[in-house]
């Protein structure tokens, strides 16, 4: 038990040393690449990687600094890819709602598409992801669950919540009823 304690103590000391010697430089490196309000979060993610992979961090301080800068660069690239995917879904949705062939469609269908396009940004990223996997990507619940690393049941629940959130955004409760705390019209009081 004593060997394990000294090993974890040594590990903690090594991490503290790396953290203390690189944090300021790493923060400066990241701030040049992202909005300053996000920089500390990115550095926190980098330090988490360093803690988890402490055995992979080079022993020499300047090599450790360079290794951490590399991790920061990859973390920033991953964040950009996530943002690009999110924007790509919004663009595909906007394209689907503004096709030239829409002029020949029924006015109610066009209005529905416009409502969905307006409601889409109001949904959480999790809700958007569930709907995209099921509707735009055409995945079954087990397939979408595999993509997300969750069970099919959990995905079905997530998709159900996402659809409910989308419906709420498209058809919000009347303002007067919501402010008064009264049930929306059409609902059973009991």
ZITA-V407740 format. One record per backbone hydrogen bond with DSSP energy under -1.0 kcal/mol. NH is the residue of the N-H (numbers start at 1). CO is the residue of the C=O. E is the energy in kcal/mol with one decimal. If there is no record, write none. Layout:
BEGIN
[[NH,CO,E] [NH,CO,E]]
END
This chain:
BEGIN
[[5,1,-1.9] [6,2,-2.4] [7,3,-2.2] [8,4,-2.5] [9,5,-2.3] [10,6,-2.8] [11,7,-2.5] [12,8,-2.5] [13,9,-2.5] [14,10,-2.4] [15,11,-2.4] [16,12,-2.6] [17,13,-2.3] [18,14,-2.4] [19,15,-3.2] [20,16,-3.1] [21,17,-2.1] [22,18,-1.4] [23,19,-2.4] [26,22,-2.9] [27,23,-2.8] [28,24,-2.2] [29,25,-2.4] [30,26,-2.4] [31,27,-2.7] [32,28,-1.3] [33,30,-2.0] [34,30,-1.6] [38,35,-2.4] [42,38,-2.0] [43,39,-2.6] [44,40,-2.3] [45,41,-2.1] [46,42,-2.3] [47,43,-2.7] [48,44,-1.9] [49,45,-2.0] [50,46,-2.4] [51,47,-2.4] [52,48,-2.5] [53,49,-2.5] [54,51,-1.1] [56,53,-2.2] [64,60,-2.5] [65,61,-2.4] [66,62,-2.0] [67,63,-2.3] [68,64,-2.4] [69,65,-2.2] [70,66,-2.0] [71,67,-2.1] [72,68,-2.6] [73,69,-2.5] [74,70,-2.3] [75,71,-2.5] [76,72,-2.5] [77,73,-2.2] [78,74,-2.4] [79,75,-2.0] [80,76,-2.3] [81,77,-2.4] [82,78,-2.3] [83,79,-2.3] [84,80,-2.8] [85,81,-2.5] [86,82,-2.3] [87,83,-2.7] [88,84,-2.5] [89,85,-2.1] [90,86,-1.7] [91,87,-2.5] [92,88,-2.7] [93,89,-2.5] [94,90,-2.5] [95,91,-2.9] [96,92,-2.3] [97,93,-1.3] [102,99,-1.8] [103,100,-1.4] [104,101,-1.3] [105,102,-1.4] [110,106,-1.8] [111,107,-2.4] [112,108,-2.2] [113,109,-2.1] [114,110,-2.2] [115,111,-2.4] [116,112,-2.4] [117,113,-2.5] [118,114,-2.1] [119,115,-2.2] [120,116,-2.3] [122,119,-1.4] [123,120,-1.6] [128,124,-2.7] [129,125,-2.6] [130,126,-2.0] [131,127,-2.2] [132,128,-2.7] [133,129,-2.5] [134,130,-1.9] [135,131,-3.4] [137,132,-3.1] [139,133,-2.7] [144,140,-3.1] [145,141,-2.5] [146,142,-1.8] [147,143,-1.9] [148,144,-2.0] [149,145,-1.4] [150,145,-2.4] [155,151,-2.2] [156,152,-2.6] [157,153,-2.2] [158,154,-2.4] [159,155,-3.1] [160,156,-2.4] [161,157,-2.3] [162,158,-2.3] [163,159,-2.7] [164,160,-2.1] [165,161,-2.4] [166,162,-2.4] [167,163,-2.6] [168,164,-2.4] [169,165,-2.0] [170,166,-2.2] [171,167,-3.0] [178,174,-2.1] [179,175,-2.5] [180,176,-1.7] [182,177,-1.7] [187,184,-1.6]]
END
